[in-house]
Amino acid sequence: FVSETAAALCLSAGYRDAGDRMWQGLTLLFALVPCALVQLSLVFIHRDVSRDRPLVLLLHLLQLGPLV
């Protein structure tokens, strides 16, 4: 999960250096929107199960939620 996001960000930087703004935007869109959706769904799942909510929310914001 983390490596896929890192690869998408590197690819987006490559598109930026090449001057392809459309492909850079699409790469960022298809990389960051699924991350946000996964994090939101996991926050709602952990909301009912977990007792330490601020820590779980922080881990999700740091993109470590799937590892929890």
Secondary structure, DSSP 4 states (H G I P E B T S, - for coil): -HHHHHHHHHHHHHHHHHT-HHHHHHHHHHHHHHHHHHHHHHHHHHHHH-S-HHHHHHHHHTT-GGG-
